[in-house]
Amino acid sequence: IDNGRTYLREMVFGDPEEPRHGAALAIVAQTEEAVAAVLRRDDRVAEGDAATLAHIVSAVMVLSMAASVNLALSVEEIVQVIRRQVDVLLPR
């Protein structure tokens, strides 16, 4: 988990011109597009809002996984932290 946190911090704050950093950001963009595609299936999510919501979900995920305040949490506990935040964000 610690290596993953270091990777996430580097992905967010590192040099985007560095090849591996660029590859990581491409994965983030692909993930956000996949989340946006799922959100577009819901009639309550406006077409223009899907990409913005996906970007916010991505930010919640990265911050929850990389934050030092969550160091003692298990993977399942971090998933629950993310789930609670996303539940508040998305329409029901």
Biopython code that builds the backbone (N, CA, C, O; Angstrom):
import numpy as np
from Bio.PDB.StructureBuilder import StructureBuilder

atoms = [
    (1, "ILE", "N", (0.828, -1.192, 0.000)),
    (1, "ILE", "CA", (0.000, 0.000, 0.000)),
    (1, "ILE", "C", (0.870, 1.252, 0.000)),
    (1, "ILE", "O", (0.556, 2.216, -0.698)),
    (2, "ASP", "N", (1.958, 1.255, 0.769)),
    (2, "ASP", "CA", (2.806, 2.445, 0.843)),
    (2, "ASP", "C", (3.380, 2.824, -0.518)),
    (2, "ASP", "O", (3.435, 4.007, -0.854)),
    (3, "ASN", "N", (3.808, 1.835, -1.308)),
    (3, "ASN", "CA", (4.312, 2.136, -2.649)),
    (3, "ASN", "C", (3.219, 2.763, -3.505)),
    (3, "ASN", "O", (3.478, 3.669, -4.298)),
    (4, "GLY", "N", (2.003, 2.273, -3.337)),
    (4, "GLY", "CA", (0.873, 2.833, -4.073)),
    (4, "GLY", "C", (0.615, 4.278, -3.698)),
    (4, "GLY", "O", (0.335, 5.109, -4.562)),
    (5, "ARG", "N", (0.708, 4.579, -2.417)),
    (5, "ARG", "CA", (0.508, 5.964, -1.973)),
    (5, "ARG", "C", (1.589, 6.876, -2.547)),
    (5, "ARG", "O", (1.303, 7.987, -2.995)),
    (6, "THR", "N", (2.811, 6.405, -2.531)),
    (6, "THR", "CA", (3.909, 7.191, -3.097)),
    (6, "THR", "C", (3.669, 7.420, -4.585)),
    (6, "THR", "O", (3.865, 8.527, -5.086)),
    (7, "TYR", "N", (3.250, 6.389, -5.282)),
    (7, "TYR", "CA", (2.952, 6.490, -6.713)),
    (7, "TYR", "C", (1.856, 7.525, -6.960)),
    (7, "TYR", "O", (1.974, 8.354, -7.863)),
    (8, "LEU", "N", (0.778, 7.476, -6.150)),
    (8, "LEU", "CA", (-0.325, 8.420, -6.331)),
    (8, "LEU", "C", (0.116, 9.858, -6.090)),
    (8, "LEU", "O", (-0.267, 10.760, -6.835)),
    (9, "ARG", "N", (0.911, 10.071, -5.064)),
    (9, "ARG", "CA", (1.406, 11.427, -4.792)),
    (9, "ARG", "C", (2.272, 11.925, -5.945)),
    (9, "ARG", "O", (2.169, 13.081, -6.357)),
    (10, "GLU", "N", (3.113, 11.057, -6.455)),
    (10, "GLU", "CA", (3.970, 11.426, -7.584)),
    (10, "GLU", "C", (3.119, 11.713, -8.823)),
    (10, "GLU", "O", (3.418, 12.627, -9.591)),
    (11, "MET", "N", (2.071, 10.934, -9.007)),
    (11, "MET", "CA", (1.185, 11.135, -10.145)),
    (11, "MET", "C", (0.525, 12.517, -10.071)),
    (11, "MET", "O", (0.407, 13.206, -11.084)),
    (12, "VAL", "N", (0.103, 12.912, -8.892)),
    (12, "VAL", "CA", (-0.586, 14.191, -8.721)),
    (12, "VAL", "C", (0.377, 15.370, -8.777)),
    (12, "VAL", "O", (0.087, 16.383, -9.414)),
    (13, "PHE", "N", (1.520, 15.238, -8.112)),
    (13, "PHE", "CA", (2.408, 16.387, -7.938)),
    (13, "PHE", "C", (3.691, 16.332, -8.771)),
    (13, "PHE", "O", (4.454, 17.298, -8.794)),
    (14, "GLY", "N", (3.930, 15.226, -9.446)),
    (14, "GLY", "CA", (5.176, 15.077, -10.194)),
    (14, "GLY", "C", (5.170, 15.813, -11.527)),
    (14, "GLY", "O", (4.189, 16.458, -11.895)),
    (15, "ASP", "N", (6.262, 15.705, -12.228)),
    (15, "ASP", "CA", (6.465, 16.366, -13.514)),
    (15, "ASP", "C", (5.672, 15.646, -14.608)),
    (15, "ASP", "O", (5.980, 14.498, -14.926)),
    (16, "PRO", "N", (4.655, 16.299, -15.193)),
    (16, "PRO", "CA", (3.843, 15.636, -16.213)),
    (16, "PRO", "C", (4.611, 15.333, -17.501)),
    (16, "PRO", "O", (4.137, 14.566, -18.339)),
    (17, "GLU", "N", (5.785, 15.927, -17.660)),
    (17, "GLU", "CA", (6.605, 15.661, -18.845)),
    (17, "GLU", "C", (7.386, 14.356, -18.711)),
    (17, "GLU", "O", (7.864, 13.815, -19.708)),
    (18, "GLU", "N", (7.519, 13.851, -17.494)),
    (18, "GLU", "CA", (8.224, 12.594, -17.257)),
    (18, "GLU", "C", (7.374, 11.470, -17.848)),
    (18, "GLU", "O", (6.173, 11.414, -17.584)),
    (19, "PRO", "N", (7.970, 10.569, -18.646)),
    (19, "PRO", "CA", (7.183, 9.562, -19.376)),
    (19, "PRO", "C", (6.250, 8.718, -18.510)),
    (19, "PRO", "O", (5.093, 8.518, -18.881)),
    (20, "ARG", "N", (6.709, 8.229, -17.395)),
    (20, "ARG", "CA", (5.843, 7.387, -16.556)),
    (20, "ARG", "C", (4.721, 8.199, -15.930)),
    (20, "ARG", "O", (3.611, 7.704, -15.735)),
    (21, "HIS", "N", (5.023, 9.436, -15.623)),
    (21, "HIS", "CA", (3.991, 10.317, -15.082)),
    (21, "HIS", "C", (2.905, 10.526, -16.137)),
    (21, "HIS", "O", (1.714, 10.447, -15.839)),
    (22, "GLY", "N", (3.323, 10.788, -17.352)),
    (22, "GLY", "CA", (2.370, 10.957, -18.445)),
    (22, "GLY", "C", (1.523, 9.715, -18.660)),
    (22, "GLY", "O", (0.323, 9.817, -18.918)),
    (23, "ALA", "N", (2.136, 8.547, -18.556)),
    (23, "ALA", "CA", (1.390, 7.292, -18.702)),
    (23, "ALA", "C", (0.368, 7.137, -17.583)),
    (23, "ALA", "O", (-0.753, 6.689, -17.821)),
    (24, "ALA", "N", (0.750, 7.503, -16.367)),
    (24, "ALA", "CA", (-0.175, 7.422, -15.235)),
    (24, "ALA", "C", (-1.352, 8.368, -15.436)),
    (24, "ALA", "O", (-2.497, 8.004, -15.165)),
    (25, "LEU", "N", (-1.079, 9.567, -15.905)),
    (25, "LEU", "CA", (-2.157, 10.527, -16.154)),
    (25, "LEU", "C", (-3.082, 10.044, -17.267)),
    (25, "LEU", "O", (-4.282, 10.318, -17.237)),
    (26, "ALA", "N", (-2.538, 9.330, -18.246)),
    (26, "ALA", "CA", (-3.368, 8.758, -19.308)),
    (26, "ALA", "C", (-4.310, 7.705, -18.738)),
    (26, "ALA", "O", (-5.468, 7.621, -19.148)),
    (27, "ILE", "N", (-3.824, 6.904, -17.798)),
    (27, "ILE", "CA", (-4.677, 5.905, -17.145)),
    (27, "ILE", "C", (-5.789, 6.599, -16.371)),
    (27, "ILE", "O", (-6.936, 6.154, -16.399)),
    (28, "VAL", "N", (-5.458, 7.682, -15.685)),
    (28, "VAL", "CA", (-6.473, 8.446, -14.949)),
    (28, "VAL", "C", (-7.533, 8.966, -15.917)),
    (28, "VAL", "O", (-8.728, 8.870, -15.637)),
    (29, "ALA", "N", (-7.110, 9.508, -17.035)),
    (29, "ALA", "CA", (-8.054, 10.032, -18.026)),
    (29, "ALA", "C", (-8.963, 8.923, -18.562)),
    (29, "ALA", "O", (-10.162, 9.135, -18.737)),
    (30, "GLN", "N", (-8.400, 7.754, -18.819)),
    (30, "GLN", "CA", (-9.201, 6.621, -19.295)),
    (30, "GLN", "C", (-10.197, 6.177, -18.235)),
    (30, "GLN", "O", (-11.345, 5.859, -18.545)),
    (31, "THR", "N", (-9.756, 6.159, -16.992)),
    (31, "THR", "CA", (-10.641, 5.773, -15.893)),
    (31, "THR", "C", (-11.776, 6.774, -15.753)),
    (31, "THR", "O", (-12.933, 6.388, -15.581)),
    (32, "GLU", "N", (-11.450, 8.052, -15.826)),
    (32, "GLU", "CA", (-12.486, 9.081, -15.729)),
    (32, "GLU", "C", (-13.492, 8.952, -16.866)),
    (32, "GLU", "O", (-14.690, 9.128, -16.647)),
    (33, "GLU", "N", (-13.034, 8.653, -18.061)),
    (33, "GLU", "CA", (-13.952, 8.477, -19.185)),
    (33, "GLU", "C", (-14.851, 7.266, -18.962)),
    (33, "GLU", "O", (-16.036, 7.310, -19.292)),
    (34, "ALA", "N", (-14.306, 6.191, -18.408)),
    (34, "ALA", "CA", (-15.122, 5.009, -18.112)),
    (34, "ALA", "C", (-16.184, 5.336, -17.063)),
    (34, "ALA", "O", (-17.337, 4.926, -17.197)),
    (35, "VAL", "N", (-15.800, 6.068, -16.025)),
    (35, "VAL", "CA", (-16.766, 6.470, -14.994)),
    (35, "VAL", "C", (-17.825, 7.378, -15.611)),
    (35, "VAL", "O", (-19.012, 7.220, -15.326)),
    (36, "ALA", "N", (-17.417, 8.320, -16.446)),
    (36, "ALA", "CA", (-18.369, 9.221, -17.099)),
    (36, "ALA", "C", (-19.348, 8.436, -17.974)),
    (36, "ALA", "O", (-20.536, 8.755, -18.012)),
    (37, "ALA", "N", (-18.861, 7.423, -18.668)),
    (37, "ALA", "CA", (-19.736, 6.602, -19.510)),
    (37, "ALA", "C", (-20.796, 5.900, -18.672)),
    (37, "ALA", "O", (-21.955, 5.814, -19.078)),
    (38, "VAL", "N", (-20.408, 5.403, -17.514)),
    (38, "VAL", "CA", (-21.376, 4.762, -16.616)),
    (38, "VAL", "C", (-22.386, 5.794, -16.117)),
    (38, "VAL", "O", (-23.586, 5.522, -16.075)),
    (39, "LEU", "N", (-21.908, 6.961, -15.746)),
    (39, "LEU", "CA", (-22.803, 8.009, -15.238)),
    (39, "LEU", "C", (-23.798, 8.466, -16.300)),
    (39, "LEU", "O", (-24.933, 8.810, -15.974)),
    (40, "ARG", "N", (-23.389, 8.473, -17.558)),
    (40, "ARG", "CA", (-24.281, 8.895, -18.646)),
    (40, "ARG", "C", (-25.459, 7.945, -18.831)),
    (40, "ARG", "O", (-26.453, 8.316, -19.455)),
    (41, "ARG", "N", (-25.367, 6.751, -18.311)),
    (41, "ARG", "CA", (-26.482, 5.794, -18.398)),
    (41, "ARG", "C", (-27.650, 6.213, -17.512)),
    (41, "ARG", "O", (-28.780, 5.770, -17.716)),
    (42, "ASP", "N", (-27.379, 7.062, -16.536)),
    (42, "ASP", "CA", (-28.399, 7.507, -15.582)),
    (42, "ASP", "C", (-29.055, 8.778, -16.117)),
    (42, "ASP", "O", (-28.380, 9.784, -16.333)),
    (43, "ASP", "N", (-30.352, 8.732, -16.326)),
    (43, "ASP", "CA", (-31.077, 9.882, -16.861)),
    (43, "ASP", "C", (-31.008, 11.103, -15.953)),
    (43, "ASP", "O", (-31.239, 12.223, -16.409)),
    (44, "ARG", "N", (-30.698, 10.908, -14.687)),
    (44, "ARG", "CA", (-30.625, 12.036, -13.750)),
    (44, "ARG", "C", (-29.315, 12.804, -13.868)),
    (44, "ARG", "O", (-29.182, 13.891, -13.306)),
    (45, "VAL", "N", (-28.361, 12.259, -14.583)),
    (45, "VAL", "CA", (-27.069, 12.925, -14.763)),
    (45, "VAL", "C", (-27.062, 13.595, -16.131)),
    (45, "VAL", "O", (-27.152, 12.931, -17.164)),
    (46, "ALA", "N", (-26.955, 14.920, -16.121)),
    (46, "ALA", "CA", (-26.910, 15.670, -17.376)),
    (46, "ALA", "C", (-25.648, 15.294, -18.152)),
    (46, "ALA", "O", (-24.598, 15.027, -17.569)),
    (47, "GLU", "N", (-25.775, 15.282, -19.457)),
    (47, "GLU", "CA", (-24.653, 14.906, -20.326)),
    (47, "GLU", "C", (-23.395, 15.694, -19.986)),
    (47, "GLU", "O", (-22.312, 15.120, -19.874)),
    (48, "GLY", "N", (-23.531, 16.990, -19.825)),
    (48, "GLY", "CA", (-22.378, 17.832, -19.533)),
    (48, "GLY", "C", (-21.804, 17.635, -18.146)),
    (48, "GLY", "O", (-20.653, 17.990, -17.893)),
    (49, "ASP", "N", (-22.594, 17.073, -17.244)),
    (49, "ASP", "CA", (-22.136, 16.878, -15.865)),
    (49, "ASP", "C", (-21.366, 15.576, -15.664)),
    (49, "ASP", "O", (-20.614, 15.452, -14.698)),
    (50, "ALA", "N", (-21.537, 14.624, -16.543)),
    (50, "ALA", "CA", (-20.930, 13.301, -16.351)),
    (50, "ALA", "C", (-19.410, 13.380, -16.249)),
    (50, "ALA", "O", (-18.823, 12.763, -15.361)),
    (51, "ALA", "N", (-18.772, 14.118, -17.132)),
    (51, "ALA", "CA", (-17.305, 14.213, -17.099)),
    (51, "ALA", "C", (-16.830, 14.937, -15.846)),
    (51, "ALA", "O", (-15.818, 14.560, -15.254)),
    (52, "THR", "N", (-17.556, 15.975, -15.439)),
    (52, "THR", "CA", (-17.181, 16.708, -14.223)),
    (52, "THR", "C", (-17.328, 15.821, -13.000)),
    (52, "THR", "O", (-16.443, 15.787, -12.145)),
    (53, "LEU", "N", (-18.435, 15.108, -12.912)),
    (53, "LEU", "CA", (-18.634, 14.188, -11.786)),
    (53, "LEU", "C", (-17.557, 13.104, -11.778)),
    (53, "LEU", "O", (-17.049, 12.747, -10.715)),
    (54, "ALA", "N", (-17.210, 12.585, -12.934)),
    (54, "ALA", "CA", (-16.170, 11.553, -13.012)),
    (54, "ALA", "C", (-14.834, 12.095, -12.531)),
    (54, "ALA", "O", (-14.081, 11.387, -11.863)),
    (55, "HIS", "N", (-14.538, 13.336, -12.861)),
    (55, "HIS", "CA", (-13.293, 13.962, -12.408)),
    (55, "HIS", "C", (-13.296, 14.109, -10.885)),
    (55, "HIS", "O", (-12.273, 13.892, -10.236)),
    (56, "ILE", "N", (-14.432, 14.474, -10.325)),
    (56, "ILE", "CA", (-14.547, 14.598, -8.870)),
    (56, "ILE", "C", (-14.403, 13.230, -8.207)),
    (56, "ILE", "O", (-13.720, 13.107, -7.190)),
    (57, "VAL", "N", (-15.034, 12.209, -8.767)),
    (57, "VAL", "CA", (-14.900, 10.848, -8.231)),
    (57, "VAL", "C", (-13.433, 10.426, -8.258)),
    (57, "VAL", "O", (-12.941, 9.835, -7.297)),
    (58, "SER", "N", (-12.740, 10.723, -9.342)),
    (58, "SER", "CA", (-11.317, 10.403, -9.445)),
    (58, "SER", "C", (-10.520, 11.104, -8.352)),
    (58, "SER", "O", (-9.649, 10.497, -7.727)),
    (59, "ALA", "N", (-10.814, 12.369, -8.124)),
    (59, "ALA", "CA", (-10.115, 13.122, -7.076)),
    (59, "ALA", "C", (-10.383, 12.528, -5.700)),
    (59, "ALA", "O", (-9.470, 12.417, -4.882)),
    (60, "VAL", "N", (-11.620, 12.149, -5.444)),
    (60, "VAL", "CA", (-11.967, 11.516, -4.167)),
    (60, "VAL", "C", (-11.166, 10.230, -3.996)),
    (60, "VAL", "O", (-10.630, 9.965, -2.920)),
    (61, "MET", "N", (-11.087, 9.442, -5.048)),
    (61, "MET", "CA", (-10.351, 8.180, -4.974)),
    (61, "MET", "C", (-8.872, 8.416, -4.682)),
    (61, "MET", "O", (-8.306, 7.798, -3.781)),
    (62, "VAL", "N", (-8.254, 9.306, -5.442)),
    (62, "VAL", "CA", (-6.816, 9.553, -5.266)),
    (62, "VAL", "C", (-6.530, 10.096, -3.877)),
    (62, "VAL", "O", (-5.628, 9.613, -3.192)),
    (63, "LEU", "N", (-7.295, 11.101, -3.456)),
    (63, "LEU", "CA", (-7.051, 11.685, -2.133)),
    (63, "LEU", "C", (-7.286, 10.677, -1.018)),
    (63, "LEU", "O", (-6.529, 10.633, -0.048)),
    (64, "SER", "N", (-8.323, 9.874, -1.149)),
    (64, "SER", "CA", (-8.609, 8.878, -0.110)),
    (64, "SER", "C", (-7.519, 7.821, -0.026)),
    (64, "SER", "O", (-7.170, 7.374, 1.066)),
    (65, "MET", "N", (-6.981, 7.422, -1.165)),
    (65, "MET", "CA", (-5.941, 6.395, -1.166)),
    (65, "MET", "C", (-4.578, 6.940, -0.763)),
    (65, "MET", "O", (-3.777, 6.219, -0.169)),
    (66, "ALA", "N", (-4.302, 8.212, -1.080)),
    (66, "ALA", "CA", (-2.969, 8.768, -0.840)),
    (66, "ALA", "C", (-2.833, 9.524, 0.479)),
    (66, "ALA", "O", (-1.716, 9.746, 0.944)),
    (67, "ALA", "N", (-3.933, 9.917, 1.081)),
    (67, "ALA", "CA", (-3.883, 10.777, 2.267)),
    (67, "ALA", "C", (-3.222, 10.088, 3.456)),
    (67, "ALA", "O", (-3.511, 8.934, 3.768)),
    (68, "SER", "N", (-2.337, 10.817, 4.102)),
    (68, "SER", "CA", (-1.635, 10.259, 5.265)),
    (68, "SER", "C", (-2.585, 9.996, 6.431)),
    (68, "SER", "O", (-2.290, 9.151, 7.275)),
    (69, "VAL", "N", (-3.714, 10.699, 6.498)),
    (69, "VAL", "CA", (-4.675, 10.450, 7.583)),
    (69, "VAL", "C", (-5.305, 9.069, 7.466)),
    (69, "VAL", "O", (-5.890, 8.571, 8.429)),
    (70, "ASN", "N", (-5.193, 8.449, 6.302)),
    (70, "ASN", "CA", (-5.763, 7.117, 6.093)),
    (70, "ASN", "C", (-4.726, 5.999, 6.157)),
    (70, "ASN", "O", (-5.016, 4.866, 5.773)),
    (71, "LEU", "N", (-3.524, 6.306, 6.638)),
    (71, "LEU", "CA", (-2.447, 5.310, 6.666)),
    (71, "LEU", "C", (-2.819, 4.031, 7.408)),
    (71, "LEU", "O", (-2.425, 2.939, 6.999)),
    (72, "ALA", "N", (-3.566, 4.159, 8.483)),
    (72, "ALA", "CA", (-3.882, 2.995, 9.310)),
    (72, "ALA", "C", (-5.073, 2.197, 8.782)),
    (72, "ALA", "O", (-5.373, 1.121, 9.299)),
    (73, "LEU", "N", (-5.746, 2.709, 7.767)),
    (73, "LEU", "CA", (-6.940, 2.035, 7.262)),
    (73, "LEU", "C", (-6.577, 0.860, 6.360)),
    (73, "LEU", "O", (-5.568, 0.882, 5.655)),
    (74, "SER", "N", (-7.421, -0.158, 6.400)),
    (74, "SER", "CA", (-7.270, -1.290, 5.485)),
    (74, "SER", "C", (-7.803, -0.890, 4.113)),
    (74, "SER", "O", (-8.434, 0.156, 3.963)),
    (75, "VAL", "N", (-7.548, -1.717, 3.130)),
    (75, "VAL", "CA", (-8.063, -1.461, 1.788)),
    (75, "VAL", "C", (-9.587, -1.360, 1.831)),
    (75, "VAL", "O", (-10.167, -0.451, 1.239)),
    (76, "GLU", "N", (-10.228, -2.283, 2.524)),
    (76, "GLU", "CA", (-11.695, -2.264, 2.615)),
    (76, "GLU", "C", (-12.192, -0.988, 3.287)),
    (76, "GLU", "O", (-13.210, -0.431, 2.875)),
    (77, "GLU", "N", (-11.498, -0.527, 4.299)),
    (77, "GLU", "CA", (-11.905, 0.714, 4.967)),
    (77, "GLU", "C", (-11.754, 1.914, 4.033)),
    (77, "GLU", "O", (-12.587, 2.821, 4.047)),
    (78, "ILE", "N", (-10.706, 1.921, 3.232)),
    (78, "ILE", "CA", (-10.529, 3.009, 2.265)),
    (78, "ILE", "C", (-11.636, 2.953, 1.212)),
    (78, "ILE", "O", (-12.160, 3.991, 0.807)),
    (79, "VAL", "N", (-11.990, 1.765, 0.773)),
    (79, "VAL", "CA", (-13.103, 1.617, -0.172)),
    (79, "VAL", "C", (-14.377, 2.197, 0.437)),
    (79, "VAL", "O", (-15.139, 2.875, -0.252)),
    (80, "GLN", "N", (-14.613, 1.938, 1.713)),
    (80, "GLN", "CA", (-15.801, 2.475, 2.382)),
    (80, "GLN", "C", (-15.755, 4.001, 2.471)),
    (80, "GLN", "O", (-16.779, 4.661, 2.295)),
    (81, "VAL", "N", (-14.583, 4.561, 2.740)),
    (81, "VAL", "CA", (-14.419, 6.024, 2.774)),
    (81, "VAL", "C", (-14.796, 6.605, 1.411)),
    (81, "VAL", "O", (-15.529, 7.591, 1.327)),
    (82, "ILE", "N", (-14.295, 5.994, 0.364)),
    (82, "ILE", "CA", (-14.599, 6.453, -0.997)),
    (82, "ILE", "C", (-16.088, 6.303, -1.279)),
    (82, "ILE", "O", (-16.719, 7.225, -1.795)),
    (83, "ARG", "N", (-16.642, 5.162, -0.948)),
    (83, "ARG", "CA", (-18.060, 4.893, -1.209)),
    (83, "ARG", "C", (-18.957, 5.926, -0.527)),
    (83, "ARG", "O", (-19.907, 6.415, -1.138)),
    (84, "ARG", "N", (-18.667, 6.261, 0.727)),
    (84, "ARG", "CA", (-19.492, 7.244, 1.448)),
    (84, "ARG", "C", (-19.464, 8.600, 0.751)),
    (84, "ARG", "O", (-20.493, 9.265, 0.632)),
    (85, "GLN", "N", (-18.292, 9.004, 0.296)),
    (85, "GLN", "CA", (-18.175, 10.300, -0.375)),
    (85, "GLN", "C", (-18.888, 10.301, -1.728)),
    (85, "GLN", "O", (-19.574, 11.263, -2.072)),
    (86, "VAL", "N", (-18.724, 9.238, -2.477)),
    (86, "VAL", "CA", (-19.362, 9.156, -3.789)),
    (86, "VAL", "C", (-20.877, 9.056, -3.641)),
    (86, "VAL", "O", (-21.613, 9.613, -4.454)),
    (87, "ASP", "N", (-21.349, 8.357, -2.620)),
    (87, "ASP", "CA", (-22.790, 8.265, -2.371)),
    (87, "ASP", "C", (-23.413, 9.637, -2.163)),
    (87, "ASP", "O", (-24.524, 9.893, -2.628)),
    (88, "VAL", "N", (-22.710, 10.515, -1.473)),
    (88, "VAL", "CA", (-23.220, 11.868, -1.242)),
    (88, "VAL", "C", (-23.202, 12.677, -2.540)),
    (88, "VAL", "O", (-24.086, 13.500, -2.779)),
    (89, "LEU", "N", (-22.212, 12.443, -3.356)),
    (89, "LEU", "CA", (-22.015, 13.211, -4.584)),
    (89, "LEU", "C", (-23.035, 12.881, -5.667)),
    (89, "LEU", "O", (-23.549, 13.781, -6.332)),
    (90, "LEU", "N", (-23.327, 11.609, -5.844)),
    (90, "LEU", "CA", (-24.146, 11.181, -6.977)),
    (90, "LEU", "C", (-25.632, 11.182, -6.641)),
    (90, "LEU", "O", (-26.015, 10.985, -5.488)),
    (91, "PRO", "N", (-26.477, 11.406, -7.666)),
    (91, "PRO", "CA", (-27.926, 11.412, -7.431)),
    (91, "PRO", "C", (-28.418, 10.022, -7.059)),
    (91, "PRO", "O", (-27.841, 9.004, -7.441)),
    (92, "ARG", "N", (-29.496, 10.021, -6.307)),
    (92, "ARG", "CA", (-30.104, 8.738, -5.905)),
    (92, "ARG", "C", (-31.457, 8.584, -6.544)),
    (92, "ARG", "O", (-32.129, 7.575, -6.331)),
]
sb = StructureBuilder()
sb.init_structure("model")
sb.init_model(0)
sb.init_chain("A")
sb.init_seg("    ")
for serial, (resi, resn, name, xyz) in enumerate(atoms, 1):
    if name == "N":
        sb.init_residue(resn, " ", resi, " ")
    sb.init_atom(name, np.array(xyz, "f"), 0.0, 1.0, " ", f" {name:<3s}", serial, name[0])
structure = sb.get_structure()
